[in-house]
Amino acid sequence: MELPLFVFEMANNHMGSLQHGLRIVREYRKVVESFHSFRFAFKLQYRDLDTFIHHDFKKRLDIKYVKRFMETSLREEELIQLVNEIKECGFIVVCTPFDEPSVDKIEKHGVDIVKVASCSFSDWPLLERIVLANKAIIASAAAAPLEEIDNVVSFFEHRSKDLTLMHCVAEYPTQDADLSLNQIDLLRTRYPKIKIGYSTHEKPDNIDAIKIAVAKGASVFEKHVGVPTKDWPLNDYSATSKQVEAWLRSAEDAFSVCGPTAQRRVPTSAELGSLASLRRGVFAKKAIRAGDFISNNDIFLAFPPQEGQVCANDWSKYTRFVATRDIRANAPLTVENTEHKHTRQKVYEVVQSVKALLERGNVVIPGAADLEISHHYGLEKFDEYGLVMITVVNREYCKKLLVMLAGQTHPEQYHEKKEETFHILYGDMKIFLDGREKVLGRGDVITVGRGVRHKMYSAGGTVFEEISTTHCKEDSYYTDTNICANPMRKTLITYWLS
């Protein structure tokens, strides 16, 4: 999994001095040396001042940002030196262009990632130029309404761009009450396919907001940084190297506390041992012989569990236990005297196949109907021998929907008490009545009388109704007596339609 990315925004804090810019990069290289679980980037800002500032305003130093931009500009050769130093110090290079010519320079200088500033978030002429660059994109969305964010995200996604969307509040500095970190949740939910980050402007001593942003799932973080001097103090939202180190330590702690996000955490051995000691063990209610299937009627659950014992948490309708040794009454079932087989995945596959066949046949199932899988010779042979029964009603009269998958055979059986009629709703079926074959298709109806031996086979899969007198569990007699001797030949699923 990709490591979290921390972006140090230099902005104009180099103050128009190449040497001061180099000093900032080198000082922060020392800060990040001990943080091995993060990636780091330095971000610059590019403006083509010849075209960016209207020519009538270039000398208007009474306008705050005109004065700032003009006084802190670097020549192109100086920018290239700064980019090269960032790379040599092991940082990823990020740059924010505020005009189209600056994107040309970004490509020329070998910058790694393009950053879209919040003020340019919907600057469509600039976005049209940025999207032509073969670069990953980070975009801050301060104050943008959701409709606008939708449009920008769609714009980049349709062009297959690697996009990170940043929650940002464009107040410098941002007061704690205005950080709105719940917006990270909103963005992650609304745009699940892209990375979500947090561009910070809070006061530099705030090391709590980063913990919350980490806990909410942000994976890219941006902070204004600098190195204060006697002549060049930092502004209220730019952090010193010591403040950044404390900020990173806080993020490191947060990631450690939050743990993994894309996968289930791995429990410690101490935790597993503690839980195991509090579970109920499985004990034999009566003597069990080696080779016997073990059913609910054969066991009881009690505390405390023994070392190596099968526990209640291991016991489910999706696990088949067989005794490998004789087990005396009241003795624990253990990993040594039993073997087990998990059936959940196979049952899931059967249910999905049945649902697909019902859908192809346009057969509508009542919402509360139970599903019973008959696997006469075990689930491992269900694809060859088996049938699924869906009970719709079972009173003095009974209606079931029966499903056979392609290639399945239902073994020969007969009933002494009930008479049943089959109505084919979908697919094909061969039925053998006392050995005589009949071929049935959709719409066909056939009645099976009491005592008539019947076996079914479907080449392509079938769904048919069974209408009969009351169904009794003890009224199915298979000519292969091994089937009736198998108490584990059915699996009942209650909630399966969703």
C-alpha positions as CSV (number, residue, x, y, z in Angstrom):
1,M,0.0,0.0,0.0
2,E,1.3,3.5,-0.8
3,L,2.8,5.4,2.1
4,P,1.1,8.6,3.3
5,L,2.5,11.7,1.6
6,F,3.4,14.9,3.4
7,V,3.9,18.0,1.3
8,F,5.9,20.9,2.6
9,E,4.6,24.1,0.9
10,M,7.4,26.6,0.5
11,A,5.2,29.1,-1.3
12,N,7.0,32.5,-1.2
13,N,8.8,31.7,2.0
14,H,12.1,31.6,0.1
15,M,11.6,35.4,0.0
16,G,13.0,35.7,-3.5
17,S,16.4,34.3,-2.3
18,L,17.7,31.1,-3.9
19,Q,20.1,30.6,-1.0
20,H,17.3,30.9,1.5
21,G,15.2,28.5,-0.5
22,L,18.1,26.0,-0.5
23,R,18.5,26.4,3.2
24,I,14.8,25.6,3.8
25,V,15.0,22.4,1.8
26,R,18.2,21.2,3.5
27,E,16.9,21.9,7.0
28,Y,13.7,19.9,6.4
29,R,15.7,17.0,5.0
30,K,17.2,16.6,8.5
31,V,13.7,16.8,10.0
32,V,12.4,13.8,7.9
33,E,15.3,11.5,8.3
34,S,13.8,9.6,11.1
35,F,10.3,9.2,9.6
36,H,10.5,6.0,7.5
37,S,6.8,5.3,7.1
38,F,6.0,8.5,5.2
39,R,6.8,10.0,1.8
40,F,7.8,13.6,1.6
41,A,7.5,16.3,-1.0
42,F,8.4,20.0,-1.3
43,K,6.0,22.3,-3.1
44,L,6.8,25.5,-5.0
45,Q,4.6,28.0,-6.7
46,Y,5.1,29.2,-10.3
47,R,3.7,32.4,-11.7
48,D,4.7,33.9,-15.1
49,L,4.8,37.5,-13.8
50,D,5.1,38.9,-17.3
51,T,1.6,37.7,-18.1
52,F,0.1,36.9,-14.7
53,I,-0.1,40.4,-13.3
54,H,-1.8,43.0,-15.5
55,H,0.8,45.4,-16.9
56,D,-1.1,48.4,-15.4
57,F,-0.7,47.0,-11.9
58,K,2.9,45.7,-11.8
59,K,4.1,48.8,-10.0
60,R,1.1,49.0,-7.6
61,L,3.0,47.9,-4.5
62,D,0.0,49.1,-2.4
63,I,-1.8,46.0,-3.5
64,K,-0.7,43.3,-1.0
65,Y,-0.2,40.3,-3.3
66,V,1.2,42.2,-6.2
67,K,3.9,43.5,-3.9
68,R,4.5,40.0,-2.4
69,F,4.7,38.3,-5.8
70,M,7.0,40.9,-7.4
71,E,9.4,41.0,-4.4
72,T,9.8,37.2,-4.0
73,S,10.1,36.1,-7.6
74,L,13.0,33.8,-8.7
75,R,14.6,33.7,-12.1
76,E,14.0,30.5,-14.1
77,E,17.5,29.3,-13.6
78,E,17.1,29.7,-9.9
79,L,13.9,27.7,-9.9
80,I,15.7,24.9,-11.7
81,Q,18.4,24.9,-9.1
82,L,15.8,24.7,-6.4
83,V,14.0,21.9,-8.1
84,N,17.2,19.9,-8.4
85,E,18.1,20.5,-4.8
86,I,14.7,19.2,-3.7
87,K,15.3,16.0,-5.7
88,E,18.8,15.6,-4.5
89,C,17.5,15.8,-0.9
90,G,15.1,12.9,-1.6
91,F,11.9,14.9,-1.9
92,I,9.2,14.5,-4.4
93,V,8.7,17.8,-6.3
94,V,5.3,19.4,-6.4
95,C,4.4,22.7,-8.0
96,T,1.4,24.9,-8.2
97,P,1.0,26.8,-11.5
98,F,-1.2,29.9,-11.5
99,D,-1.2,30.3,-15.3
100,E,-0.7,28.3,-18.5
101,P,3.0,29.3,-19.1
102,S,3.9,28.0,-15.7
103,V,2.6,24.6,-16.7
104,D,5.1,24.7,-19.6
105,K,7.8,25.3,-17.0
106,I,6.6,22.5,-14.8
107,E,7.0,20.1,-17.7
108,K,10.4,21.6,-18.6
109,H,11.7,21.4,-15.0
110,G,10.8,17.8,-14.4
111,V,8.3,18.4,-11.6
112,D,6.6,15.2,-10.4
113,I,3.1,16.4,-9.3
114,V,0.9,19.4,-10.3
115,K,-1.0,21.1,-7.5
116,V,-4.2,23.0,-8.2
117,A,-4.7,25.8,-5.7
118,S,-8.1,26.4,-4.2
119,C,-8.4,29.7,-6.0
120,S,-7.8,27.9,-9.3
121,F,-10.0,24.9,-8.6
122,S,-12.5,25.8,-11.3
123,D,-10.2,27.9,-13.5
124,W,-11.1,25.9,-16.5
125,P,-8.6,27.3,-19.0
126,L,-5.8,26.4,-16.5
127,L,-7.3,23.0,-15.9
128,E,-7.5,22.3,-19.6
129,R,-3.7,23.0,-19.8
130,I,-2.9,21.0,-16.6
131,V,-4.7,17.9,-17.8
132,L,-2.4,17.8,-20.9
133,A,0.6,17.4,-18.7
134,N,1.6,13.8,-17.9
135,K,1.5,14.4,-14.2
136,A,-0.4,13.3,-11.1
137,I,-2.6,16.0,-9.7
138,I,-3.4,17.2,-6.2
139,A,-6.3,19.7,-6.0
140,S,-7.5,21.7,-3.1
141,A,-11.2,22.4,-2.9
142,A,-11.6,25.2,-0.3
143,A,-15.1,26.8,-0.4
144,A,-16.0,25.0,-3.6
145,P,-19.7,23.8,-3.7
146,L,-20.3,20.1,-4.2
147,E,-21.6,20.6,-7.7
148,E,-18.4,22.3,-8.6
149,I,-16.3,19.6,-7.0
150,D,-18.4,17.0,-8.9
151,N,-17.6,18.7,-12.1
152,V,-13.8,19.0,-11.5
153,V,-13.5,15.4,-10.2
154,S,-15.5,14.1,-13.3
155,F,-13.2,16.2,-15.6
156,F,-10.1,14.6,-14.3
157,E,-11.5,11.1,-13.9
158,H,-12.8,11.0,-17.5
159,R,-9.2,11.8,-18.6
160,S,-7.8,9.0,-16.4
161,K,-5.8,11.3,-14.2
162,D,-4.2,10.3,-10.9
163,L,-6.1,12.7,-8.6
164,T,-5.9,13.5,-5.0
165,L,-8.7,15.8,-3.6
166,M,-7.7,17.9,-0.6
167,H,-10.0,19.3,2.1
168,C,-8.9,22.8,2.7
169,V,-10.1,26.0,4.5
170,A,-8.6,29.1,2.9
171,E,-8.3,31.2,6.0
172,Y,-4.8,32.1,7.1
173,P,-4.5,31.0,9.8
174,T,-7.6,28.9,10.2
175,Q,-9.1,29.0,13.7
176,D,-9.7,25.6,15.3
177,A,-13.5,26.0,15.2
178,D,-13.4,26.5,11.4
179,L,-11.3,23.5,10.5
180,S,-14.4,21.4,9.5
181,L,-12.5,18.1,9.5
182,N,-15.8,16.2,9.0
183,Q,-15.5,17.3,5.4
184,I,-12.9,14.6,4.9
185,D,-15.7,12.0,5.7
186,L,-18.0,13.7,3.1
187,L,-15.3,13.7,0.4
188,R,-14.3,10.1,1.1
189,T,-17.9,8.9,0.9
190,R,-18.8,11.0,-2.2
191,Y,-15.6,10.1,-4.1
192,P,-14.6,6.6,-3.0
193,K,-12.3,6.0,-6.0
194,I,-9.8,8.8,-5.4
195,K,-7.4,9.7,-2.6
196,I,-8.5,12.3,-0.1
197,G,-6.1,14.6,1.7
198,Y,-5.9,17.6,4.1
199,S,-4.3,20.9,3.3
200,T,-3.7,22.7,6.6
201,H,-3.7,26.4,7.5
202,E,-4.2,26.0,11.2
203,K,-1.9,27.6,13.7
204,P,1.6,25.9,13.5
205,D,1.5,24.7,17.1
206,N,-1.7,22.7,16.5
207,I,-0.8,19.0,16.4
208,D,-4.3,17.7,17.2
209,A,-5.9,18.4,13.8
210,I,-3.5,16.1,12.0
211,K,-4.6,13.2,14.3
212,I,-8.2,13.7,13.5
213,A,-7.4,13.9,9.8
214,V,-5.5,10.7,9.9
215,A,-8.3,9.0,11.8
216,K,-10.8,10.1,9.2
217,G,-8.8,8.5,6.4
218,A,-6.8,11.3,4.8
219,S,-3.6,10.0,3.2
220,V,-2.0,13.2,1.8
221,F,-1.2,16.2,4.0
222,E,0.1,19.7,3.1
223,K,1.6,22.4,5.4
224,H,3.3,25.7,4.9
225,V,6.8,25.7,6.1
226,G,9.8,28.0,6.4
227,V,12.9,29.0,8.3
228,P,12.6,32.3,10.2
229,T,15.4,34.8,10.2
230,K,15.9,38.2,11.8
231,D,14.9,39.8,8.5
232,W,12.3,37.3,7.4
233,P,10.0,36.1,10.2
234,L,7.3,33.5,9.3
235,N,3.7,34.3,8.9
236,D,1.0,33.1,11.3
237,Y,0.3,29.8,9.4
238,S,3.8,28.7,8.4
239,A,5.6,26.3,10.7
240,T,9.2,26.1,11.8
241,S,11.2,22.8,11.5
242,K,10.6,22.1,15.2
243,Q,6.9,22.6,14.8
244,V,6.8,20.4,11.7
245,E,8.7,17.7,13.6
246,A,6.1,17.8,16.4
247,W,3.4,17.7,13.7
248,L,4.9,14.6,12.1
249,R,5.3,12.9,15.4
250,S,1.6,13.5,16.1
251,A,0.7,12.1,12.7
252,E,3.0,9.1,13.3
253,D,1.3,8.4,16.6
254,A,-2.1,8.7,15.0
255,F,-1.3,6.2,12.2
256,S,0.0,3.9,14.9
257,V,-3.1,4.2,17.0
258,C,-5.5,3.9,14.1
259,G,-3.8,0.9,12.6
260,P,-4.7,-0.6,9.2
261,T,-7.6,0.6,7.1
262,A,-7.7,-1.5,4.0
263,Q,-7.6,-4.8,5.8
264,R,-8.6,-6.4,9.1
265,R,-6.0,-5.9,11.8
266,V,-3.9,-8.9,12.8
267,P,-4.7,-9.8,16.5
268,T,-1.9,-10.3,19.0
269,S,-1.2,-13.7,20.5
270,A,-2.2,-12.3,23.9
271,E,-5.5,-11.1,22.6
272,L,-6.2,-14.5,20.9
273,G,-5.3,-16.4,24.1
274,S,-7.5,-14.2,26.2
275,L,-10.5,-14.7,24.0
276,A,-9.9,-18.5,23.7
277,S,-9.9,-18.9,27.5
278,L,-13.4,-17.4,27.8
279,R,-15.1,-19.5,25.2
280,R,-17.3,-22.5,25.7
281,G,-15.9,-25.9,24.7
282,V,-17.6,-28.6,22.7
283,F,-18.1,-31.9,24.7
284,A,-19.5,-35.2,23.7
285,K,-23.0,-35.8,25.1
286,K,-22.7,-39.5,24.5
287,A,-20.0,-41.9,23.3
288,I,-19.1,-41.2,19.7
289,R,-17.4,-43.8,17.4
290,A,-14.5,-43.1,15.1
291,G,-15.9,-42.3,11.6
292,D,-19.2,-40.9,12.9
293,F,-20.6,-37.6,11.7
294,I,-21.1,-35.4,14.8
295,S,-24.4,-33.5,14.9
296,N,-25.9,-31.1,17.4
297,N,-27.6,-34.0,19.1
298,D,-24.2,-35.5,19.9
299,I,-22.6,-32.6,21.8
300,F,-23.1,-30.0,24.5
301,L,-21.3,-26.7,25.2
302,A,-19.7,-25.8,28.5
303,F,-17.1,-23.8,30.2
304,P,-14.1,-24.0,30.7
305,P,-12.5,-25.0,27.4
306,Q,-9.5,-27.4,27.4
307,E,-6.2,-26.8,25.5
308,G,-6.7,-27.7,21.9
309,Q,-10.4,-28.2,22.2
310,V,-13.0,-27.4,19.6
311,C,-15.0,-24.4,20.8
312,A,-18.5,-23.1,20.3
313,N,-17.1,-20.5,17.9
314,D,-15.9,-23.3,15.7
315,W,-19.3,-25.0,15.6
316,S,-21.7,-23.9,12.8
317,K,-24.0,-25.4,10.2
318,Y,-21.2,-24.5,7.7
319,T,-18.7,-26.9,9.4
320,R,-18.9,-30.6,9.2
321,F,-17.2,-32.6,12.0
322,V,-16.3,-36.2,11.9
323,A,-14.7,-38.2,14.7
324,T,-11.3,-39.6,13.9
325,R,-11.1,-41.6,17.2
326,D,-13.6,-43.0,19.6
327,I,-14.8,-40.2,22.0
328,R,-16.2,-41.1,25.4
329,A,-19.2,-39.3,26.9
330,N,-18.4,-35.9,28.5
331,A,-15.0,-35.8,26.8
332,P,-13.9,-32.8,24.9
333,L,-13.9,-32.7,21.1
334,T,-10.4,-31.7,20.1
335,V,-8.3,-31.0,17.0
336,E,-6.8,-34.5,17.5
337,N,-10.0,-36.6,17.8
338,T,-12.0,-34.8,15.1
339,E,-11.5,-33.5,11.6
340,H,-13.7,-30.8,10.0
341,K,-14.6,-29.4,6.6
342,H,-15.8,-25.8,6.0
343,T,-18.8,-25.6,3.6
344,R,-19.6,-21.9,3.6
345,Q,-18.0,-21.1,0.3
346,K,-19.6,-24.0,-1.5
347,V,-23.0,-23.1,0.0
348,Y,-22.6,-19.5,-1.2
349,E,-21.8,-20.7,-4.7
350,V,-24.9,-23.0,-4.7
351,V,-27.1,-20.1,-3.6
352,Q,-25.7,-17.8,-6.3
353,S,-26.3,-20.4,-9.0
354,V,-29.8,-21.0,-7.8
355,K,-30.6,-17.3,-7.8
356,A,-29.2,-16.9,-11.3
357,L,-31.3,-19.8,-12.6
358,L,-34.4,-18.3,-11.0
359,E,-33.7,-15.0,-12.6
360,R,-33.3,-16.6,-16.0
361,G,-36.6,-18.3,-15.6
362,N,-38.3,-15.1,-14.3
363,V,-39.4,-17.0,-11.2
364,V,-40.4,-14.7,-8.3
365,I,-39.8,-16.0,-4.8
366,P,-41.7,-15.0,-1.7
367,G,-39.4,-13.0,0.6
368,A,-39.7,-15.2,3.7
369,A,-39.2,-18.6,1.9
370,D,-36.5,-20.9,3.3
371,L,-34.0,-22.6,1.0
372,E,-33.0,-26.2,1.6
373,I,-30.0,-27.7,-0.2
374,S,-30.2,-31.5,-0.5
375,H,-26.7,-32.9,-1.1
376,H,-27.3,-36.6,-1.0
377,Y,-23.7,-37.7,-1.3
378,G,-22.1,-34.6,0.3
379,L,-21.6,-31.0,-0.9
380,E,-18.5,-32.0,-2.8
381,K,-20.7,-34.0,-5.1
382,F,-23.6,-31.6,-5.2
383,D,-22.9,-30.5,-8.8
384,E,-23.6,-34.1,-9.8
385,Y,-26.2,-35.2,-7.3
386,G,-28.5,-32.8,-5.6
387,L,-31.5,-30.5,-5.6
388,V,-32.6,-27.3,-3.9
389,M,-36.1,-26.9,-2.3
390,I,-37.8,-23.6,-1.6
391,T,-40.8,-24.1,0.7
392,V,-43.6,-21.7,-0.1
393,V,-46.3,-23.2,2.1
394,N,-46.6,-26.4,4.1
395,R,-50.0,-26.9,5.7
396,E,-52.6,-29.6,4.9
397,Y,-51.4,-28.9,1.4
398,C,-47.8,-28.1,0.3
399,K,-46.2,-26.0,-2.4
400,K,-42.5,-26.0,-3.1
401,L,-40.3,-24.7,-5.8
402,L,-37.5,-27.2,-6.8
403,V,-34.4,-26.2,-8.6
404,M,-31.9,-28.5,-10.3
405,L,-28.8,-27.1,-11.8
406,A,-27.4,-28.1,-15.1
407,G,-26.1,-31.7,-15.1
408,Q,-27.7,-32.6,-11.7
409,T,-29.4,-35.9,-10.9
410,H,-31.9,-36.3,-8.0
411,P,-31.5,-39.9,-6.8
412,E,-34.4,-42.4,-6.9
413,Q,-37.0,-42.2,-4.1
414,Y,-40.6,-42.8,-3.3
415,H,-43.3,-41.6,-0.8
416,E,-45.8,-43.7,1.1
417,K,-48.0,-40.9,2.4
418,K,-48.0,-38.0,-0.1
419,E,-48.9,-37.7,-3.7
420,E,-47.2,-34.9,-5.7
421,T,-47.6,-33.0,-9.0
422,F,-44.7,-31.4,-10.8
423,H,-45.3,-28.3,-13.0
424,I,-42.2,-27.3,-15.1
425,L,-41.7,-23.5,-14.9
426,Y,-38.4,-23.3,-16.7
427,G,-35.8,-25.5,-18.4
428,D,-35.8,-29.2,-19.1
429,M,-36.1,-32.4,-17.1
430,K,-36.1,-36.1,-17.5
431,I,-38.1,-38.0,-15.0
432,F,-38.0,-41.8,-14.5
433,L,-41.2,-43.3,-13.0
434,D,-40.5,-46.9,-11.9
435,G,-37.7,-46.9,-14.5
436,R,-39.8,-45.5,-17.3
437,E,-38.4,-42.3,-18.8
438,K,-40.5,-39.2,-19.6
439,V,-39.0,-35.9,-21.0
440,L,-40.6,-32.7,-19.7
441,G,-40.3,-29.1,-20.8
442,R,-41.7,-25.8,-19.8
443,G,-45.4,-25.9,-19.0
444,D,-45.6,-29.7,-18.7
445,V,-47.3,-31.2,-15.7
446,I,-46.9,-34.7,-14.3
447,T,-48.3,-36.4,-11.2
448,V,-46.3,-38.9,-9.1
449,G,-48.5,-41.3,-7.1
450,R,-47.8,-42.8,-3.7
451,G,-45.2,-45.6,-3.8
452,V,-44.0,-44.7,-7.3
453,R,-40.2,-44.7,-7.5
454,H,-39.0,-41.5,-9.3
455,K,-35.6,-40.1,-10.3
456,M,-35.0,-36.8,-12.1
457,Y,-32.2,-35.4,-14.3
458,S,-31.7,-32.0,-15.9
459,A,-29.2,-31.3,-18.7
460,G,-29.6,-27.5,-18.7
461,G,-31.1,-26.8,-15.4
462,T,-34.7,-26.5,-14.4
463,V,-37.2,-24.9,-12.0
464,F,-40.5,-26.7,-11.2
465,E,-43.3,-26.5,-8.8
466,E,-44.2,-29.4,-6.5
467,I,-47.8,-29.3,-5.3
468,S,-48.6,-32.1,-2.8
469,T,-50.3,-33.1,0.4
470,T,-48.5,-32.2,3.6
471,H,-44.7,-32.8,3.4
472,C,-43.4,-35.1,6.2
473,K,-39.6,-35.4,6.7
474,E,-40.0,-39.2,7.4
475,D,-41.9,-39.8,4.1
476,S,-38.9,-39.8,1.7
477,Y,-37.5,-43.3,1.0
478,Y,-34.4,-43.6,-1.1
479,T,-33.6,-46.8,-2.9
480,D,-30.0,-46.2,-2.0
481,T,-30.3,-46.7,1.7
482,N,-26.9,-44.9,2.3
483,I,-28.7,-41.6,1.6
484,C,-31.2,-42.0,4.5
485,A,-28.4,-43.1,6.7
486,N,-26.6,-39.8,6.2
487,P,-27.9,-37.3,8.8
488,M,-25.8,-34.4,7.3
489,R,-27.3,-34.5,3.8
490,K,-29.2,-31.2,4.0
491,T,-28.3,-27.5,4.6
492,L,-31.0,-25.0,5.5
493,I,-30.6,-21.3,4.5
494,T,-33.0,-18.8,6.0
495,Y,-31.8,-15.5,4.7
496,W,-30.6,-15.9,1.1
497,L,-32.5,-13.6,-1.2
498,S,-30.8,-10.4,-0.3
